[in-house]
Amino acid sequence: MSLDSNPRIFTVSRLNAEVRLLLENEMGIVWLVGEISNLTVPVSGHWYLTLKDSQAQVKCAMFKGNNRRVTFKPQNGKQVLVKARLSLYEPRGDYQLIIESMQPEGDGRLQQEFDQLKMSLAAEGLFAQTAKKPLPEQPKRVGIITSQTGAALFDILHVLKRRDPNLPVVIYPTMVQGSGAAIQIAQAIGRANSRNECDILIVGRGGGSLEDLWCFNEEIVARTIAASEIPIVSAVGHEIDVTIADFVADVRAPTPSAAAELVSRDLSAQLQTVAHQKRRLNSAMERYLSHQQRSLSAYQHRIEKQHPQMQLNNQSQRLDDLNQRLMNHIQQRLQRQQYRVENLTLRLNNLSPTKRISQDKLHIEELKRRLLDSMDRNLLMQRHQLALAAEKLDTVSPLATLMRGYSITHNQDGKVITSTKQVELGDNITTRFADGDITSTVTKASELS
């Protein structure tokens, strides 16, 4: 009787394969908190480690495709929260976890809550672009909802004063960190809507850890922002910080200063329009990527149960102990991809409108210089022609004739006397010289023979 014909008798390989399928199909995805130990990173780029607590430990593997998304450097002794599925490494019969995501323990728990609320609100349509209210092109009054002692308020006011000092500002002070902050933020938004004295609101604070910014991830804040009749600009933390408030707000600004830039008027309308379109594009891209990430996670979960990738992962573990040739090929391919990305980035920079605008400015400056030079030359020519005309006019001027010793005589009616026949004895006549007039009486008049 052969072993294969009796289903009660297992080979070691068959037993391990059955146990692996049982673990993967029955347990599914698990969340686990533990301390990292025995962390190794072979040339393949995969991570192998042990998670332990005070009483037990479990071996884990995190393949390169997943560990690239880890945003911190794992170290032995560090407490982490992992999302993983149970499996078995058949060649050695080792029960292990295949880790899909890893986060520091504190941030990880908050991140899990963040993702759950984000998916729930997205499903309700709170992030939809159709729900966004347009910002006024020229706000009449800006409301600021933040801490009255925080650096964010001073940054916003400084930018508004520099860009649009005549724009009125209303401050709604509130806590932006700690217990009760979310309720105060929601109340401030409601108070601004009930007063209806502003046509745009900035809601935010400066940077901090995920825990510091957590009040902007509270559901009450998200729903209050969504219900606001006044358009809201979310300005929470630094550019890399993303909160639920950013997704539900009408516009997300990367920093409080950027929010002030966004709502204030500027002389350069073209640059303002470009910046606004860029922010809208970034916001749409974030929502699109978020949607794609959710779809990808769903597809990955479905594929993992059917796709041969699971067998490939097991084979990859065997290959890690035997050779490095595959890794060399992958590294060369990555270098080519990096070169391609750099080339495309260079081409994109060359096509940037900023370069075209700079060239146009230089052209305008050159035309301006040429116009001024032409005006100067024309003015100099007109002055020269005026001087020549004045000189010609001076040569025919009667004053010039007087300066050469001649004189002009007038009768009492002011008419020029050119003959003795025009005067009689006793007439008063006036003779003009270059330096003055002489009045005389005619006592004698004779003609030349």
C-alpha beads as a LAMMPS data file, in Angstrom:
LAMMPS data file: protein, C-alpha beads

449 atoms
448 bonds

1 atom types
1 bond types

-500.0 500.0 xlo xhi
-500.0 500.0 ylo yhi
-500.0 500.0 zlo zhi

Masses

1 110.0

Atoms # bond

1 1 1 0.000 0.000 0.000
2 1 1 1.510 3.339 -1.074
3 1 1 1.529 6.384 1.117
4 1 1 -0.346 8.468 -1.459
5 1 1 -3.261 6.023 -1.608
6 1 1 -3.973 6.342 2.120
7 1 1 -5.275 9.837 3.019
8 1 1 -4.554 9.227 6.739
9 1 1 -0.833 8.859 6.175
10 1 1 0.992 12.165 5.454
11 1 1 4.419 12.909 4.130
12 1 1 6.195 15.766 5.878
13 1 1 5.824 17.978 2.790
14 1 1 2.126 17.242 2.501
15 1 1 1.575 17.894 6.198
16 1 1 3.343 21.254 6.064
17 1 1 1.430 22.257 2.914
18 1 1 -1.913 21.350 4.518
19 1 1 -1.029 23.208 7.716
20 1 1 0.026 26.307 5.721
21 1 1 -3.265 26.381 3.817
22 1 1 -5.180 25.841 7.050
23 1 1 -3.409 28.747 8.767
24 1 1 -3.762 31.135 5.813
25 1 1 -7.398 30.362 5.047
26 1 1 -8.724 30.159 8.597
27 1 1 -6.866 32.968 10.353
28 1 1 -6.757 35.569 7.564
29 1 1 -5.421 39.042 8.481
30 1 1 -4.319 39.733 12.089
31 1 1 -3.001 42.836 13.903
32 1 1 -0.151 42.194 16.302
33 1 1 1.863 44.276 18.790
34 1 1 5.338 43.122 19.707
35 1 1 9.024 43.939 20.152
36 1 1 11.424 43.475 17.214
37 1 1 14.385 41.100 17.707
38 1 1 16.758 39.130 15.453
39 1 1 16.175 41.564 12.555
40 1 1 18.104 40.578 9.404
41 1 1 18.096 42.226 5.967
42 1 1 19.705 40.012 3.259
43 1 1 20.689 41.319 -0.164
44 1 1 17.247 40.424 -1.530
45 1 1 15.776 43.365 0.399
46 1 1 13.325 41.209 2.370
47 1 1 13.152 41.555 6.165
48 1 1 13.252 38.591 8.546
49 1 1 12.632 39.194 12.242
50 1 1 11.071 37.908 15.435
51 1 1 8.241 39.631 17.308
52 1 1 8.117 38.907 21.004
53 1 1 6.572 39.909 24.276
54 1 1 7.496 38.905 27.816
55 1 1 6.242 35.333 27.396
56 1 1 6.336 34.301 23.721
57 1 1 7.736 35.029 20.286
58 1 1 6.876 34.413 16.622
59 1 1 8.997 34.473 13.462
60 1 1 8.056 36.977 10.765
61 1 1 8.923 37.850 7.168
62 1 1 8.233 41.136 5.389
63 1 1 8.896 41.075 1.669
64 1 1 10.468 43.970 -0.167
65 1 1 7.285 45.010 -1.946
66 1 1 5.699 45.745 1.436
67 1 1 8.662 46.995 3.478
68 1 1 9.305 49.799 0.991
69 1 1 6.201 51.508 2.360
70 1 1 7.507 51.543 5.954
71 1 1 8.210 55.168 6.906
72 1 1 10.634 54.525 9.804
73 1 1 13.768 52.462 10.320
74 1 1 12.986 49.256 12.261
75 1 1 15.441 48.344 14.993
76 1 1 15.813 45.550 17.491
77 1 1 13.998 46.383 20.728
78 1 1 11.443 48.703 19.050
79 1 1 7.729 48.146 19.786
80 1 1 5.664 47.991 16.583
81 1 1 2.131 47.318 15.382
82 1 1 1.966 45.045 12.328
83 1 1 -0.756 43.908 9.961
84 1 1 0.016 40.360 8.868
85 1 1 -1.357 37.021 7.772
86 1 1 -0.485 33.673 9.318
87 1 1 1.532 31.213 7.242
88 1 1 4.057 28.389 7.409
89 1 1 7.507 28.160 5.837
90 1 1 7.208 24.607 4.504
91 1 1 10.897 23.658 4.023
92 1 1 11.622 24.090 7.745
93 1 1 8.112 23.677 9.086
94 1 1 8.363 27.098 10.790
95 1 1 5.118 28.803 11.720
96 1 1 5.503 32.478 10.756
97 1 1 3.746 35.778 10.020
98 1 1 3.879 37.419 6.576
99 1 1 3.834 41.152 7.462
100 1 1 2.005 43.500 5.108
101 1 1 2.411 46.809 7.014
102 1 1 4.396 48.006 10.039
103 1 1 4.147 51.116 12.214
104 1 1 5.486 52.264 15.593
105 1 1 3.094 50.980 18.239
106 1 1 1.608 54.330 19.358
107 1 1 1.368 55.814 15.876
108 1 1 0.212 52.501 14.527
109 1 1 -2.887 52.353 16.679
110 1 1 -3.765 55.906 15.772
111 1 1 -3.052 55.194 12.112
112 1 1 -5.419 52.243 12.228
113 1 1 -8.176 54.446 13.642
114 1 1 -7.306 57.087 11.024
115 1 1 -7.665 54.610 8.148
116 1 1 -10.950 53.216 9.462
117 1 1 -12.554 56.661 9.841
118 1 1 -11.147 57.788 6.493
119 1 1 -12.703 54.822 4.684
120 1 1 -16.029 55.312 6.477
121 1 1 -16.293 59.023 5.654
122 1 1 -15.130 58.456 2.083
123 1 1 -17.877 55.870 1.625
124 1 1 -20.395 58.494 2.762
125 1 1 -19.134 60.918 0.103
126 1 1 -17.662 63.532 2.497
127 1 1 -14.459 63.642 0.419
128 1 1 -16.207 63.920 -2.947
129 1 1 -15.160 66.807 -5.157
130 1 1 -18.805 67.608 -5.848
131 1 1 -19.262 68.426 -2.164
132 1 1 -16.496 71.039 -2.188
133 1 1 -17.504 74.692 -2.034
134 1 1 -15.552 77.134 -4.229
135 1 1 -13.414 79.729 -2.460
136 1 1 -14.347 83.377 -3.032
137 1 1 -12.040 85.044 -5.542
138 1 1 -11.747 88.186 -3.389
139 1 1 -12.612 87.456 0.272
140 1 1 -14.101 90.364 2.223
141 1 1 -13.250 88.972 5.676
142 1 1 -11.193 85.942 6.745
143 1 1 -11.874 83.874 9.870
144 1 1 -9.011 82.010 11.596
145 1 1 -9.777 79.051 13.885
146 1 1 -6.643 78.097 15.802
147 1 1 -4.811 78.640 19.100
148 1 1 -4.392 82.324 19.921
149 1 1 -0.882 81.631 21.299
150 1 1 0.305 79.238 18.583
151 1 1 2.940 79.995 15.969
152 1 1 0.433 79.174 13.223
153 1 1 -1.665 82.258 14.047
154 1 1 1.347 84.569 13.873
155 1 1 2.473 82.979 10.573
156 1 1 -0.985 83.509 9.048
157 1 1 -1.262 87.103 10.258
158 1 1 2.254 87.899 9.033
159 1 1 1.483 86.634 5.520
160 1 1 -1.889 88.406 5.392
161 1 1 -0.291 91.689 6.501
162 1 1 2.395 91.372 3.840
163 1 1 0.108 90.365 0.968
164 1 1 -3.202 92.061 1.755
165 1 1 -2.985 94.416 4.784
166 1 1 -6.495 95.802 4.197
167 1 1 -8.175 92.375 4.472
168 1 1 -10.182 92.187 7.759
169 1 1 -9.485 89.182 10.012
170 1 1 -11.624 87.579 12.727
171 1 1 -9.930 85.165 15.165
172 1 1 -11.915 82.352 16.802
173 1 1 -9.500 81.060 19.499
174 1 1 -9.622 77.376 20.377
175 1 1 -7.518 74.520 21.682
176 1 1 -5.759 72.600 18.912
177 1 1 -4.285 69.736 20.955
178 1 1 -5.309 67.458 23.769
179 1 1 -8.556 66.333 25.323
180 1 1 -11.533 68.478 24.407
181 1 1 -9.765 70.187 21.502
182 1 1 -11.936 68.518 18.860
183 1 1 -15.135 69.741 20.531
184 1 1 -13.778 73.285 20.813
185 1 1 -12.761 73.297 17.132
186 1 1 -16.227 72.107 16.091
187 1 1 -17.849 74.748 18.308
188 1 1 -15.649 77.479 16.795
189 1 1 -16.669 76.444 13.271
190 1 1 -20.326 76.483 14.315
191 1 1 -19.912 79.896 15.962
192 1 1 -18.329 81.331 12.793
193 1 1 -21.236 80.001 10.703
194 1 1 -23.884 81.383 13.062
195 1 1 -22.281 84.854 13.078
196 1 1 -21.854 84.753 9.283
197 1 1 -19.318 87.565 9.404
198 1 1 -16.647 85.871 7.273
199 1 1 -16.797 84.474 3.757
200 1 1 -13.856 82.050 4.235
201 1 1 -12.353 80.186 7.221
202 1 1 -8.830 78.901 7.896
203 1 1 -8.803 75.950 10.322
204 1 1 -5.457 74.594 11.455
205 1 1 -2.335 74.659 13.582
206 1 1 1.419 74.130 13.320
207 1 1 3.221 70.825 12.910
208 1 1 3.521 68.008 15.414
209 1 1 3.284 64.263 15.854
210 1 1 0.282 62.210 14.798
211 1 1 -0.916 62.301 18.397
212 1 1 -0.505 66.104 18.569
213 1 1 -2.609 66.539 15.424
214 1 1 -5.190 63.933 16.398
215 1 1 -8.033 66.378 17.191
216 1 1 -8.138 67.146 13.448
217 1 1 -8.778 63.436 12.825
218 1 1 -11.840 63.339 15.092
219 1 1 -15.178 62.539 13.438
220 1 1 -16.920 65.526 15.061
221 1 1 -14.452 67.918 13.430
222 1 1 -14.782 66.221 10.030
223 1 1 -18.578 66.343 10.049
224 1 1 -18.635 69.950 11.281
225 1 1 -16.300 71.004 8.469
226 1 1 -18.473 69.169 5.939
227 1 1 -21.612 70.891 7.272
228 1 1 -20.101 74.392 7.215
229 1 1 -21.842 76.878 4.930
230 1 1 -18.642 78.939 4.822
231 1 1 -15.796 77.532 2.637
232 1 1 -13.017 76.117 4.807
233 1 1 -9.288 75.896 4.099
234 1 1 -7.556 73.187 6.151
235 1 1 -4.025 74.166 7.212
236 1 1 -2.841 71.521 9.659
237 1 1 0.846 70.930 10.329
238 1 1 3.535 70.768 7.693
239 1 1 3.249 69.721 4.066
240 1 1 3.844 66.024 4.886
241 1 1 1.137 65.964 7.579
242 1 1 -2.249 64.708 6.361
243 1 1 -5.401 64.674 8.498
244 1 1 -9.061 63.795 8.015
245 1 1 -9.776 67.536 8.115
246 1 1 -7.628 67.942 4.980
247 1 1 -9.777 65.472 3.038
248 1 1 -13.152 66.888 4.076
249 1 1 -12.230 70.596 3.821
250 1 1 -12.985 72.506 0.659
251 1 1 -9.268 73.128 0.079
252 1 1 -6.181 71.739 1.794
253 1 1 -3.189 74.042 2.304
254 1 1 0.168 72.374 3.063
255 1 1 0.973 74.875 5.868
256 1 1 -0.766 77.726 7.746
257 1 1 1.358 80.243 5.823
258 1 1 0.286 78.652 2.549
259 1 1 -3.350 78.966 3.637
260 1 1 -2.855 82.691 4.186
261 1 1 -1.266 82.937 0.746
262 1 1 -4.256 81.119 -0.708
263 1 1 -7.005 83.313 0.757
264 1 1 -5.239 86.664 0.324
265 1 1 -5.241 88.736 -2.819
266 1 1 -2.063 89.402 -4.780
267 1 1 -1.150 91.693 -7.649
268 1 1 -0.012 88.767 -9.782
269 1 1 -3.337 87.186 -10.742
270 1 1 -1.660 84.706 -13.070
271 1 1 0.588 83.265 -10.359
272 1 1 -2.364 83.084 -7.980
273 1 1 -4.405 81.137 -10.530
274 1 1 -1.541 78.730 -11.181
275 1 1 -1.053 78.142 -7.453
276 1 1 -4.778 77.549 -6.960
277 1 1 -4.910 75.044 -9.789
278 1 1 -1.866 73.288 -8.370
279 1 1 -3.514 72.947 -4.977
280 1 1 -6.688 71.612 -6.557
281 1 1 -4.648 69.143 -8.575
282 1 1 -2.767 67.967 -5.471
283 1 1 -6.015 67.574 -3.545
284 1 1 -7.613 65.634 -6.390
285 1 1 -4.503 63.485 -6.738
286 1 1 -4.507 62.685 -3.016
287 1 1 -8.156 61.662 -3.175
288 1 1 -7.502 59.647 -6.324
289 1 1 -4.481 57.912 -4.803
290 1 1 -6.466 57.226 -1.631
291 1 1 -9.232 55.636 -3.699
292 1 1 -6.714 53.650 -5.719
293 1 1 -4.969 52.493 -2.537
294 1 1 -8.243 51.198 -1.130
295 1 1 -8.988 49.412 -4.399
296 1 1 -5.462 48.005 -4.511
297 1 1 -5.728 46.685 -0.958
298 1 1 -9.005 44.967 -1.803
299 1 1 -7.524 43.419 -4.951
300 1 1 -4.389 42.323 -3.107
301 1 1 -6.474 40.613 -0.446
302 1 1 -8.394 38.726 -3.146
303 1 1 -5.284 37.884 -5.149
304 1 1 -3.363 36.605 -2.136
305 1 1 -5.771 33.687 -1.818
306 1 1 -5.516 32.724 -5.496
307 1 1 -2.347 34.192 -6.953
308 1 1 0.859 32.106 -7.223
309 1 1 2.664 34.996 -5.488
310 1 1 2.401 33.089 -2.216
311 1 1 4.385 30.207 -3.688
312 1 1 6.837 32.711 -5.194
313 1 1 7.365 34.246 -1.753
314 1 1 8.237 30.818 -0.340
315 1 1 10.637 30.218 -3.196
316 1 1 12.159 33.651 -2.566
317 1 1 12.978 32.612 1.001
318 1 1 14.849 29.578 -0.318
319 1 1 16.718 31.666 -2.871
320 1 1 17.853 34.151 -0.196
321 1 1 20.092 31.416 1.278
322 1 1 21.576 30.279 -2.083
323 1 1 22.418 33.142 -4.469
324 1 1 22.554 36.855 -5.135
325 1 1 22.315 36.831 -8.938
326 1 1 18.633 37.786 -9.025
327 1 1 19.271 40.758 -6.757
328 1 1 22.017 42.037 -9.073
329 1 1 19.590 41.971 -11.995
330 1 1 16.940 43.783 -9.962
331 1 1 19.446 46.448 -8.890
332 1 1 20.453 47.086 -12.505
333 1 1 16.827 47.409 -13.508
334 1 1 16.174 49.826 -10.668
335 1 1 19.124 51.951 -11.779
336 1 1 17.695 52.112 -15.312
337 1 1 14.314 53.086 -13.938
338 1 1 15.954 55.755 -11.770
339 1 1 17.764 57.150 -14.811
340 1 1 14.471 57.199 -16.707
341 1 1 12.746 59.043 -13.853
342 1 1 15.571 61.614 -13.723
343 1 1 15.382 62.092 -17.508
344 1 1 11.610 62.572 -17.401
345 1 1 11.995 64.997 -14.473
346 1 1 14.535 67.025 -16.478
347 1 1 12.183 67.123 -19.473
348 1 1 9.308 68.177 -17.232
349 1 1 11.386 71.017 -15.754
350 1 1 12.297 72.206 -19.255
351 1 1 8.606 72.386 -20.121
352 1 1 7.724 74.284 -16.950
353 1 1 5.831 77.580 -17.554
354 1 1 8.155 79.232 -15.031
355 1 1 11.010 79.138 -17.536
356 1 1 8.788 80.579 -20.288
357 1 1 7.604 83.366 -17.985
358 1 1 11.238 84.202 -17.086
359 1 1 12.174 84.398 -20.782
360 1 1 9.170 86.640 -21.507
361 1 1 10.177 88.955 -18.668
362 1 1 13.695 89.268 -20.109
363 1 1 12.216 90.007 -23.551
364 1 1 9.960 92.720 -22.090
365 1 1 12.943 94.293 -20.290
366 1 1 14.917 94.309 -23.556
367 1 1 12.015 95.981 -25.437
368 1 1 11.702 98.534 -22.641
369 1 1 15.421 99.342 -22.854
370 1 1 15.256 99.714 -26.620
371 1 1 12.194 101.990 -26.369
372 1 1 13.956 104.272 -23.866
373 1 1 17.073 104.408 -26.068
374 1 1 14.914 105.332 -29.083
375 1 1 13.141 108.073 -27.110
376 1 1 16.483 109.510 -25.972
377 1 1 17.842 109.586 -29.537
378 1 1 14.648 111.195 -30.881
379 1 1 14.659 113.839 -28.127
380 1 1 18.327 114.684 -28.824
381 1 1 17.595 115.072 -32.557
382 1 1 14.600 117.374 -31.882
383 1 1 16.713 119.539 -29.582
384 1 1 19.416 119.837 -32.286
385 1 1 16.858 120.843 -34.929
386 1 1 15.375 123.425 -32.547
387 1 1 18.804 124.953 -31.994
388 1 1 19.412 125.211 -35.758
389 1 1 15.992 126.887 -36.296
390 1 1 16.666 129.359 -33.480
391 1 1 20.016 130.198 -35.023
392 1 1 18.422 130.840 -38.445
393 1 1 15.666 132.925 -36.894
394 1 1 18.223 135.031 -35.063
395 1 1 20.014 135.905 -38.300
396 1 1 16.867 137.543 -39.784
397 1 1 15.700 139.169 -36.548
398 1 1 15.438 142.994 -36.646
399 1 1 17.131 143.029 -33.255
400 1 1 20.239 141.581 -34.875
401 1 1 20.173 144.413 -37.435
402 1 1 20.026 146.969 -34.632
403 1 1 23.015 145.354 -32.930
404 1 1 25.096 146.097 -36.078
405 1 1 24.538 149.910 -35.671
406 1 1 21.346 150.432 -37.580
407 1 1 18.172 152.078 -36.200
408 1 1 14.419 152.126 -36.970
409 1 1 12.303 155.327 -36.940
410 1 1 8.520 155.378 -36.311
411 1 1 5.966 158.192 -36.600
412 1 1 3.363 158.954 -33.950
413 1 1 1.139 156.163 -35.360
414 1 1 3.859 153.560 -34.973
415 1 1 4.502 153.204 -38.699
416 1 1 8.076 152.815 -39.906
417 1 1 9.381 155.941 -41.709
418 1 1 11.266 155.061 -44.879
419 1 1 11.110 158.496 -46.736
420 1 1 11.335 162.212 -45.880
421 1 1 8.012 162.647 -47.612
422 1 1 6.331 160.812 -44.721
423 1 1 7.147 163.584 -42.172
424 1 1 6.431 167.259 -41.820
425 1 1 8.075 169.979 -39.822
426 1 1 7.058 169.787 -36.194
427 1 1 6.205 166.028 -36.234
428 1 1 7.348 163.958 -33.277
429 1 1 9.218 160.805 -34.315
430 1 1 10.742 157.910 -32.330
431 1 1 14.021 156.257 -33.230
432 1 1 14.770 152.714 -31.852
433 1 1 18.341 151.604 -31.222
434 1 1 19.594 148.277 -29.959
435 1 1 19.738 149.527 -26.386
436 1 1 16.674 151.905 -26.312
437 1 1 14.492 154.620 -27.985
438 1 1 14.956 158.391 -28.699
439 1 1 12.012 160.763 -29.331
440 1 1 12.704 163.913 -31.414
441 1 1 10.898 166.741 -33.292
442 1 1 11.420 167.328 -37.033
443 1 1 12.875 170.818 -37.621
444 1 1 14.196 170.227 -41.096
445 1 1 13.627 167.727 -43.910
446 1 1 15.596 167.609 -47.155
447 1 1 15.868 165.170 -50.003
448 1 1 19.102 163.851 -51.549
449 1 1 19.847 165.436 -54.925

Bonds

1 1 1 2
2 1 2 3
3 1 3 4
4 1 4 5
5 1 5 6
6 1 6 7
7 1 7 8
8 1 8 9
9 1 9 10
10 1 10 11
11 1 11 12
12 1 12 13
13 1 13 14
14 1 14 15
15 1 15 16
16 1 16 17
17 1 17 18
18 1 18 19
19 1 19 20
20 1 20 21
21 1 21 22
22 1 22 23
23 1 23 24
24 1 24 25
25 1 25 26
26 1 26 27
27 1 27 28
28 1 28 29
29 1 29 30
30 1 30 31
31 1 31 32
32 1 32 33
33 1 33 34
34 1 34 35
35 1 35 36
36 1 36 37
37 1 37 38
38 1 38 39
39 1 39 40
40 1 40 41
41 1 41 42
42 1 42 43
43 1 43 44
44 1 44 45
45 1 45 46
46 1 46 47
47 1 47 48
48 1 48 49
49 1 49 50
50 1 50 51
51 1 51 52
52 1 52 53
53 1 53 54
54 1 54 55
55 1 55 56
56 1 56 57
57 1 57 58
58 1 58 59
59 1 59 60
60 1 60 61
61 1 61 62
62 1 62 63
63 1 63 64
64 1 64 65
65 1 65 66
66 1 66 67
67 1 67 68
68 1 68 69
69 1 69 70
70 1 70 71
71 1 71 72
72 1 72 73
73 1 73 74
74 1 74 75
75 1 75 76
76 1 76 77
77 1 77 78
78 1 78 79
79 1 79 80
80 1 80 81
81 1 81 82
82 1 82 83
83 1 83 84
84 1 84 85
85 1 85 86
86 1 86 87
87 1 87 88
88 1 88 89
89 1 89 90
90 1 90 91
91 1 91 92
92 1 92 93
93 1 93 94
94 1 94 95
95 1 95 96
96 1 96 97
97 1 97 98
98 1 98 99
99 1 99 100
100 1 100 101
101 1 101 102
102 1 102 103
103 1 103 104
104 1 104 105
105 1 105 106
106 1 106 107
107 1 107 108
108 1 108 109
109 1 109 110
110 1 110 111
111 1 111 112
112 1 112 113
113 1 113 114
114 1 114 115
115 1 115 116
116 1 116 117
117 1 117 118
118 1 118 119
119 1 119 120
120 1 120 121
121 1 121 122
122 1 122 123
123 1 123 124
124 1 124 125
125 1 125 126
126 1 126 127
127 1 127 128
128 1 128 129
129 1 129 130
130 1 130 131
131 1 131 132
132 1 132 133
133 1 133 134
134 1 134 135
135 1 135 136
136 1 136 137
137 1 137 138
138 1 138 139
139 1 139 140
140 1 140 141
141 1 141 142
142 1 142 143
143 1 143 144
144 1 144 145
145 1 145 146
146 1 146 147
147 1 147 148
148 1 148 149
149 1 149 150
150 1 150 151
151 1 151 152
152 1 152 153
153 1 153 154
154 1 154 155
155 1 155 156
156 1 156 157
157 1 157 158
158 1 158 159
159 1 159 160
160 1 160 161
161 1 161 162
162 1 162 163
163 1 163 164
164 1 164 165
165 1 165 166
166 1 166 167
167 1 167 168
168 1 168 169
169 1 169 170
170 1 170 171
171 1 171 172
172 1 172 173
173 1 173 174
174 1 174 175
175 1 175 176
176 1 176 177
177 1 177 178
178 1 178 179
179 1 179 180
180 1 180 181
181 1 181 182
182 1 182 183
183 1 183 184
184 1 184 185
185 1 185 186
186 1 186 187
187 1 187 188
188 1 188 189
189 1 189 190
190 1 190 191
191 1 191 192
192 1 192 193
193 1 193 194
194 1 194 195
195 1 195 196
196 1 196 197
197 1 197 198
198 1 198 199
199 1 199 200
200 1 200 201
201 1 201 202
202 1 202 203
203 1 203 204
204 1 204 205
205 1 205 206
206 1 206 207
207 1 207 208
208 1 208 209
209 1 209 210
210 1 210 211
211 1 211 212
212 1 212 213
213 1 213 214
214 1 214 215
215 1 215 216
216 1 216 217
217 1 217 218
218 1 218 219
219 1 219 220
220 1 220 221
221 1 221 222
222 1 222 223
223 1 223 224
224 1 224 225
225 1 225 226
226 1 226 227
227 1 227 228
228 1 228 229
229 1 229 230
230 1 230 231
231 1 231 232
232 1 232 233
233 1 233 234
234 1 234 235
235 1 235 236
236 1 236 237
237 1 237 238
238 1 238 239
239 1 239 240
240 1 240 241
241 1 241 242
242 1 242 243
243 1 243 244
244 1 244 245
245 1 245 246
246 1 246 247
247 1 247 248
248 1 248 249
249 1 249 250
250 1 250 251
251 1 251 252
252 1 252 253
253 1 253 254
254 1 254 255
255 1 255 256
256 1 256 257
257 1 257 258
258 1 258 259
259 1 259 260
260 1 260 261
261 1 261 262
262 1 262 263
263 1 263 264
264 1 264 265
265 1 265 266
266 1 266 267
267 1 267 268
268 1 268 269
269 1 269 270
270 1 270 271
271 1 271 272
272 1 272 273
273 1 273 274
274 1 274 275
275 1 275 276
276 1 276 277
277 1 277 278
278 1 278 279
279 1 279 280
280 1 280 281
281 1 281 282
282 1 282 283
283 1 283 284
284 1 284 285
285 1 285 286
286 1 286 287
287 1 287 288
288 1 288 289
289 1 289 290
290 1 290 291
291 1 291 292
292 1 292 293
293 1 293 294
294 1 294 295
295 1 295 296
296 1 296 297
297 1 297 298
298 1 298 299
299 1 299 300
300 1 300 301
301 1 301 302
302 1 302 303
303 1 303 304
304 1 304 305
305 1 305 306
306 1 306 307
307 1 307 308
308 1 308 309
309 1 309 310
310 1 310 311
311 1 311 312
312 1 312 313
313 1 313 314
314 1 314 315
315 1 315 316
316 1 316 317
317 1 317 318
318 1 318 319
319 1 319 320
320 1 320 321
321 1 321 322
322 1 322 323
323 1 323 324
324 1 324 325
325 1 325 326
326 1 326 327
327 1 327 328
328 1 328 329
329 1 329 330
330 1 330 331
331 1 331 332
332 1 332 333
333 1 333 334
334 1 334 335
335 1 335 336
336 1 336 337
337 1 337 338
338 1 338 339
339 1 339 340
340 1 340 341
341 1 341 342
342 1 342 343
343 1 343 344
344 1 344 345
345 1 345 346
346 1 346 347
347 1 347 348
348 1 348 349
349 1 349 350
350 1 350 351
351 1 351 352
352 1 352 353
353 1 353 354
354 1 354 355
355 1 355 356
356 1 356 357
357 1 357 358
358 1 358 359
359 1 359 360
360 1 360 361
361 1 361 362
362 1 362 363
363 1 363 364
364 1 364 365
365 1 365 366
366 1 366 367
367 1 367 368
368 1 368 369
369 1 369 370
370 1 370 371
371 1 371 372
372 1 372 373
373 1 373 374
374 1 374 375
375 1 375 376
376 1 376 377
377 1 377 378
378 1 378 379
379 1 379 380
380 1 380 381
381 1 381 382
382 1 382 383
383 1 383 384
384 1 384 385
385 1 385 386
386 1 386 387
387 1 387 388
388 1 388 389
389 1 389 390
390 1 390 391
391 1 391 392
392 1 392 393
393 1 393 394
394 1 394 395
395 1 395 396
396 1 396 397
397 1 397 398
398 1 398 399
399 1 399 400
400 1 400 401
401 1 401 402
402 1 402 403
403 1 403 404
404 1 404 405
405 1 405 406
406 1 406 407
407 1 407 408
408 1 408 409
409 1 409 410
410 1 410 411
411 1 411 412
412 1 412 413
413 1 413 414
414 1 414 415
415 1 415 416
416 1 416 417
417 1 417 418
418 1 418 419
419 1 419 420
420 1 420 421
421 1 421 422
422 1 422 423
423 1 423 424
424 1 424 425
425 1 425 426
426 1 426 427
427 1 427 428
428 1 428 429
429 1 429 430
430 1 430 431
431 1 431 432
432 1 432 433
433 1 433 434
434 1 434 435
435 1 435 436
436 1 436 437
437 1 437 438
438 1 438 439
439 1 439 440
440 1 440 441
441 1 441 442
442 1 442 443
443 1 443 444
444 1 444 445
445 1 445 446
446 1 446 447
447 1 447 448
448 1 448 449
